[in-house]
Amino acid sequence: MNRPISRITGGVESVSRSLFGIFATLLVFGAAMGVLEAAVVVYMREFWYPAGFGFPTAEIPADILAVEIWREVATLVMLGAVAFLAGKRFFDRFLYFLFTFGIWDIVYYVGLKLFVGWPPSLFTWDVLFLIPVTWVGPVLAPVLCSLTMIAMSIVLVTLEENGYRVRTSPLEVGLLIAGALMIFAAFVWDFTAMLVASGFSAGSEAFAEAVGNYVPESFHWGLFLLGEALVIAFVVLSIRNSRRLI
């Protein structure tokens, strides 16, 4: 009578060790990528912002911006590749990507703080991404996103690896997508507005002038936090609807 229980217990322990190994490997990879990202940005800021980073941003030649965009694409591909290798199904790989991305992002800011003492506070504004349009926001916002992604991935992957099937309905997936879009909109709002005002011409003088004079004033915290709430609601509902398979 005890043998099946022993096998189940041993299986759970084996899964736990395996899962720990996967997360530990992704943690090391994401952290190393974060340090590398911080080092690259230190070099870039030393060249373009010798007096210290701030807004308005420096005028960077189009060919250099293109290189930076390709660097961002390559970074996302590397984070996605390691997540693909770590997971077995699309959902697992997606969650592993979120975990690695979150670690990378947080360690990036930790690295900048250690290397050059930046940012001075979590409310300091930063340029986050350039794809598909420039993202800006206080450092606290991407850090909160990263913490949410890390927690979400750990909780849902752990459930699945311990014999639960995480079930997501179209409503729950809709909550996740809507939340992600709201967060994205909060980050790109200002630059999208400038792009629209210039007639959707990123190469126009009007857009270049607007960007050259841009100094952020306020972040769309309401939209951002609503998006975060919807993502968290997705996680909570996914946990509630999960079913044990064994």
Beta strands, then each sheet from edge to edge (+ up, - down):
strand 1: 125-129
strand 2: 135-138
strand 3: 164-165
strand 4: 243-244
sheet 1: 1+ 2-
sheet 2: 3+ 4-
end
